[in-house]
Amino acid sequence: MAAGAARSQAPGAQLLNIGQVLARLRADFPDLSNSKLRFLEEQGLVSPSRTASGYRKFSMDDVERLRLILSMQRDHYLPLKVIRVYLSERDAGRSPAFPGLPDGSATPTIIPGGKRYKKSDLLRESGATPALLADAISASLIQPGESFGDDALVMLSSLVSLQKCGIEPRHLRGFRTAAAREVDLIESALTPMLRRKDASSRARAAELAGDIASSLETVRTSLVRTALGRISPEA
């Protein structure tokens, strides 16, 4: 089941519309907007129920889930893909370690930390073979090392699925180049803020980096879906 999948509601449970959710959360997250909540829903992080007319209805569990997601973004500078993995683990009934900086430092950085995996753990969690991991490292899709982070787990799990369709890591070298271009674009956008040395500016830059990356991911996904829509099966 996808993270944030709709859950059954107890009879008489309080349900909130999107405006009421914003009213509850804006005290802690002043920049929160309707579009932000819809974006988190589109990303599969939360799934409110719908009325017959199509209006969103959020349970109190949904509100607390949103509070957790927003806190992980704001306070721990975590990208949505890391948050998604963490929530998926919780939804599956497991007790995952909370993603955080690997050295325990409280200093925010543009590159977030997270759980670390030994090679054997990475292979077991992703279902990948040692050969696939070696190919992913050779294609520069995963960085070599003694341990690997959440991003490596997400990447390798995706590569397992792609391999079943005949797509190998060597076919994806261009994605690495495209990702480097995106990083350059993000850094360029944040250059004025990164030039400041105060901690608040660095923290804000880290938060914006995650937001920009998420927006770029949405644009990329939309372009791919649009292109796929032009592909029609043969008669």
Summary of the structure (lengths in Angstrom):
residues: 235
radius of gyration: 19.5
end to end distance: 34.1
largest distance: 62.2
contacts: 613
relative contact order: 0.09
helix: 57%
strand: 4%
